[in-house]
Amino acid sequence: MRSAPARIGPTVKRMVSLGPSRVDHIPAFRIATGLAIPLLVLLATGRVEWAMYVGFGAFTGIYSKYEPTRLRFRRQSLAGAMLTLCVTLGATLAQLGEHLDPLLESWTALLVGAAVAGATATFVLFHGLKPGGAIFPLFAVAAVGAAPPAAPIWVAFLISGACAALCVGLGLLGHWAGERHPGAEVDPPRERWSRSQLASEFGCFTLAAAIAGMLGLASGLPFPYWAQIAAIALLSAPGRTLQVERGLHRVIGTSLGVITTAFLLSFPSEPWQLVVWVVVLQFLAEMYVMRNYAFALLFITPLALLMVQLAHPQPVGPTLEARVLETAIGVVVGIAVVVAAALWDRGARRRAALTRGQAPPVAADER
């Protein structure tokens, strides 16, 4: 078994160092363009309150970076359909919330968000979509559902779907911009997942989102879904150790990102200025998210907050405070779920080994 200092050293190194560059500026520019075009259309038509529908549909472009064009088209189409449905569900929750008691509305959003987290994480795993996990689908459902209805449900569906289609088209155009990846396998063998693996994925994401949402709601903070997002953010990392590291990155990076957001919102801003910042932050986030997650959160956190602020302005101070506190709640819950899952898996392996009359195996994370 490795000593504690031996484990901590690599963790600290990964937290403060940048990974190798992979011509990140090309997909970053494509993804930022897929967000900029529809936001400029909203500005020109005076419909900035629809910014969240645009933003979540445009997250389609984030999927399948560094993949061959044909494979990117197929997987981005799946991701776009998933995000469009999530925005539509969020818009439905927003409309339904107008007729519900506030407490019932909160519990409905919490439980629906938890179910969406589990279902979409399983969908993403089954189809091999990258990035893994359910951050974007859950964010789409929860943020749109928490805001007052900005448009009829069918408008939310059409806008998010159109933005998703635009990003799929830009993904095809990326073939001529240097995203061809000719050395990559065009149709790699599909990963096979057993029913128990898919059920475990659904269970972990649903449980983490549900518990974090309940604690966020009990805390009295205004955005319990941020706790849900923080709880599932670390579950998409490969391996228990990296999942815990991802949680630490999330807390540190979010705290620093809140400082960045406070600076950007410290002076009055016109909608067009917020749009410029959102597009620039999207570009910077994609430049660094694969190289250092904590550093990328310097841009991801203000990107998320400014996008919500653009569509549904909130008091800055309480919003930023809630972001930090709810992120901490979610990360604690996420790490607890990781530890519980590791103990469960270890017990299952030992029980299976004893049943076969063998010595209990030692997992890689236990060494």
NUVO-884948 format. One record per residue (C-alpha): residue number from 1; x, y, z. Coordinates in steps of 0.25 Angstrom, whole numbers, always signed. Each point is the difference from the previous one (the first is absolute). Layout:
BEGIN
- NUM_X_Y_Z
...
END
This chain:
BEGIN
- 1_+0_+0_+0
- 2_+5_+14_-4
- 3_+3_+10_+11
- 4_-8_+12_+2
- 5_+11_+10_-5
- 6_+2_-9_-12
- 7_-15_+2_-4
- 8_+0_+14_+3
- 9_+12_+4_-8
- 10_-6_-4_-14
- 11_-14_+7_+4
- 12_+7_+13_+3
- 13_+8_-1_-13
- 14_-12_-2_-8
- 15_-8_+11_+7
- 16_+11_+11_-4
- 17_+5_-5_-13
- 18_-5_+1_-14
- 19_-2_-12_-9
- 20_+6_-1_-14
- 21_-7_+9_-11
- 22_-8_-7_-11
- 23_-2_+11_-9
- 24_-11_+4_+9
- 25_-3_+14_-6
- 26_-6_-7_-12
- 27_-12_-7_+7
- 28_+0_+12_+10
- 29_-3_+10_-11
- 30_-10_-9_-7
- 31_-8_-2_+14
- 32_+1_+15_+3
- 33_-5_+3_-14
- 34_-12_-9_+2
- 35_-4_+8_+12
- 36_+3_+14_-6
- 37_-8_-1_-12
- 38_-14_-3_+7
- 39_+3_+10_+11
- 40_+3_+11_-10
- 41_-14_-4_-6
- 42_-6_+2_+13
- 43_+6_+13_+2
- 44_-4_+5_-13
- 45_-14_-4_+2
- 46_-1_+5_+15
- 47_-2_-14_+5
- 48_+11_-2_+10
- 49_-9_-7_+10
- 50_+1_-12_-9
- 51_+15_-1_+2
- 52_-1_-13_+9
- 53_-7_-7_-11
- 54_+11_+4_-10
- 55_+11_-3_+10
- 56_-4_-14_+3
- 57_-3_-4_-14
- 58_+14_+6_-4
- 59_+6_-10_+10
- 60_-2_-10_-11
- 61_+13_+5_-6
- 62_+8_-4_+13
- 63_-2_-15_-3
- 64_+9_-9_-8
- 65_+12_+10_+0
- 66_+12_-7_-6
- 67_-8_-11_-8
- 68_-1_-3_-14
- 69_-10_+8_-8
- 70_-10_-11_-3
- 71_+0_-5_+14
- 72_-1_+15_+5
- 73_-12_+2_-8
- 74_-7_-13_+5
- 75_+3_+3_+15
- 76_-3_+15_-1
- 77_-13_-3_-6
- 78_-3_-9_+12
- 79_+5_+10_+9
- 80_-8_+11_-6
- 81_-13_-8_+0
- 82_+2_-3_+15
- 83_+3_+15_+4
- 84_-12_+5_-8
- 85_-9_-10_+7
- 86_+6_+5_+13
- 87_-2_+14_-3
- 88_-15_-3_-4
- 89_-2_-8_+13
- 90_+6_+12_+8
- 91_-10_+10_-7
- 92_-11_-10_+3
- 93_+4_+1_+15
- 94_+1_+15_+0
- 95_-14_+0_-6
- 96_-5_-10_+10
- 97_+6_+8_+12
- 98_-9_+12_-3
- 99_-12_-9_+5
- 100_+7_-7_+12
- 101_+3_+3_+14
- 102_+14_+5_+1
- 103_+4_-12_+9
- 104_-6_-10_-9
- 105_+6_+7_-12
- 106_+14_-1_+7
- 107_-2_-15_+3
- 108_-5_-3_-14
- 109_+12_+7_-7
- 110_+10_-7_+10
- 111_-6_-14_-3
- 112_-1_+2_-15
- 113_+14_+5_+0
- 114_+6_-12_+7
- 115_-8_-9_-9
- 116_+6_+7_-12
- 117_+14_+0_+5
- 118_-1_-16_+1
- 119_-7_-2_-13
- 120_+9_+9_-8
- 121_+13_-5_+6
- 122_-4_-14_-4
- 123_-4_+5_-14
- 124_+14_+7_-1
- 125_+7_-13_+5
- 126_-7_-9_-9
- 127_+2_+8_-13
- 128_+15_+4_+4
- 129_-3_+15_+0
- 130_+11_+9_+5
- 131_+1_+7_+9
- 132_-7_-11_+9
- 133_-9_+3_+11
- 134_-13_+8_+1
- 135_+5_+14_+3
- 136_-6_+7_-12
- 137_-13_-7_-1
- 138_-3_+2_+15
- 139_+4_+15_-1
- 140_-9_+2_-12
- 141_-12_-6_+7
- 142_+2_+6_+14
- 143_+4_+14_-4
- 144_-11_+2_-11
- 145_-10_-6_+10
- 146_+5_+9_+11
- 147_-2_+13_-8
- 148_-14_+6_-3
- 149_-5_-4_-13
- 150_+6_+8_-11
- 151_-8_-6_-12
- 152_-10_-11_-3
- 153_+6_-14_+1
- 154_+0_-2_-15
- 155_+8_+13_-2
- 156_+11_-6_+10
- 157_+0_-13_-8
- 158_+2_+7_-13
- 159_+11_+10_+5
- 160_+8_-11_+7
- 161_-2_-10_-12
- 162_+4_+10_-10
- 163_+13_+4_+8
- 164_+3_-15_+2
- 165_-2_-2_-16
- 166_+9_+12_-2
- 167_+11_-6_+9
- 168_-1_-13_-7
- 169_+2_+7_-14
- 170_+12_+8_+6
- 171_+6_-14_+4
- 172_-1_-4_-14
- 173_+7_+13_-5
- 174_+11_-3_+10
- 175_+5_-11_-9
- 176_+6_+11_-9
- 177_+5_+8_+12
- 178_+10_-10_+5
- 179_-10_-9_+8
- 180_+1_-12_-10
- 181_+9_-9_+9
- 182_+4_-9_-12
- 183_+8_-9_+9
- 184_-12_-3_+9
- 185_-9_-12_-2
- 186_-13_+4_-7
- 187_-9_-10_+5
- 188_+7_-6_+13
- 189_-6_-12_+6
- 190_-11_+3_+10
- 191_+2_-2_+14
- 192_-9_-11_+7
- 193_-6_+3_+13
- 194_-7_-10_+8
- 195_-14_+3_+6
- 196_+6_+0_+14
- 197_+10_+11_-4
- 198_-11_+8_-7
- 199_-8_-2_+13
- 200_+11_+5_+8
- 201_+2_+12_-8
- 202_-14_+4_+1
- 203_-1_-3_+15
- 204_+13_+8_+4
- 205_-4_+12_-8
- 206_-15_+0_+4
- 207_+4_-2_+15
- 208_+11_+11_+0
- 209_-9_+10_-7
- 210_-12_-3_+9
- 211_+8_+1_+13
- 212_+7_+12_-4
- 213_-13_+7_-4
- 214_-7_-4_+13
- 215_+12_+6_+8
- 216_+0_+12_-9
- 217_-15_+2_+2
- 218_+1_-2_+15
- 219_+11_+11_+1
- 220_-9_+11_-5
- 221_+9_+4_-11
- 222_-6_+5_-13
- 223_+5_-10_-10
- 224_+0_-14_+5
- 225_+3_-5_-14
- 226_+14_+5_+1
- 227_+2_-10_+11
- 228_-5_-11_-9
- 229_+9_+4_-11
- 230_+12_+1_+9
- 231_-3_-14_+5
- 232_+0_-7_-13
- 233_+11_+8_-6
- 234_+11_-9_+6
- 235_-7_-13_-3
- 236_+4_+1_-15
- 237_+15_-1_+3
- 238_+6_-14_-3
- 239_+3_-7_+13
- 240_-3_+3_+15
- 241_+13_+8_+3
- 242_-2_+9_-12
- 243_-15_+2_+4
- 244_+4_+5_+14
- 245_+11_+9_-7
- 246_-11_+5_-9
- 247_-8_+4_+12
- 248_+12_+8_+6
- 249_+2_+7_-13
- 250_-15_+3_-1
- 251_+1_+7_+14
- 252_+13_+8_-3
- 253_-3_+4_-14
- 254_-15_+4_+3
- 255_+5_+9_+11
- 256_+10_+7_-9
- 257_-10_+0_-11
- 258_-10_+8_+9
- 259_+11_+10_+3
- 260_+1_+2_-15
- 261_-15_+1_-1
- 262_+0_+10_+11
- 263_+10_+9_-8
- 264_-8_-1_-13
- 265_-13_+4_+7
- 266_+6_+10_+8
- 267_-4_+11_-9
- 268_-13_+2_-8
- 269_+0_-8_-13
- 270_-9_+1_-13
- 271_-5_-13_-5
- 272_+9_+1_-12
- 273_+12_+0_+10
- 274_-5_-12_+7
- 275_-1_-7_-13
- 276_+14_+3_-4
- 277_+5_-5_+14
- 278_-8_-13_-2
- 279_+6_-3_-14
- 280_+14_+4_+5
- 281_-1_-9_+12
- 282_-6_-11_-8
- 283_+13_+0_-9
- 284_+9_+1_+12
- 285_-7_-12_+8
- 286_+1_-9_-12
- 287_+15_+4_-2
- 288_+3_-5_+14
- 289_-10_-10_+5
- 290_+7_-12_-5
- 291_+14_+5_+5
- 292_-4_+4_+14
- 293_-14_-1_+6
- 294_+2_+10_+12
- 295_+6_+10_-9
- 296_-11_-1_-11
- 297_-10_+3_+11
- 298_+5_+14_+1
- 299_-7_+1_-13
- 300_-11_-10_+1
- 301_-6_+6_+13
- 302_-2_+14_-5
- 303_-5_-6_-13
- 304_-11_-7_+6
- 305_-3_+11_+10
- 306_+0_+11_-11
- 307_-9_-8_-9
- 308_-10_-2_+11
- 309_+1_+15_+3
- 310_-2_+4_-14
- 311_-13_-7_-1
- 312_-5_+1_+14
- 313_+8_+11_+8
- 314_+2_-3_+15
- 315_+6_+8_+12
- 316_+15_-2_-2
- 317_+5_-1_+14
- 318_-10_-11_+5
- 319_+1_-7_-13
- 320_+15_-2_+1
- 321_+0_-4_+14
- 322_-10_-10_-3
- 323_+8_-6_-11
- 324_+12_-2_+9
- 325_-8_-6_+11
- 326_-8_-9_-8
- 327_+12_-5_-8
- 328_+6_-4_+13
- 329_-12_-7_+4
- 330_-1_-8_-13
- 331_+15_-4_+0
- 332_-1_-5_+14
- 333_-12_-9_-4
- 334_+7_-4_-13
- 335_+12_-5_+7
- 336_-9_-7_+10
- 337_-7_-7_-11
- 338_+14_-4_-6
- 339_+5_-6_+13
- 340_-13_-7_+2
- 341_+1_-6_-14
- 342_+14_-4_+2
- 343_-3_-7_+13
- 344_-12_-7_-6
- 345_+8_-5_-12
- 346_+11_-5_+9
- 347_-10_-8_+8
- 348_-6_-6_-12
- 349_+14_-4_-5
- 350_+3_-6_+13
- 351_-13_-7_+1
- 352_+1_-6_-14
- 353_+15_-4_+3
- 354_-4_-7_+13
- 355_-12_-7_-8
- 356_+10_-6_-10
- 357_+10_-3_+12
- 358_+11_+10_-5
- 359_+8_+10_+7
- 360_-7_+14_+0
- 361_+5_+8_-12
- 362_+7_+14_+3
- 363_-5_+11_-9
- 364_+9_+10_-7
- 365_-5_+11_+9
- 366_+3_-8_+13
- 367_+14_-1_-4
END
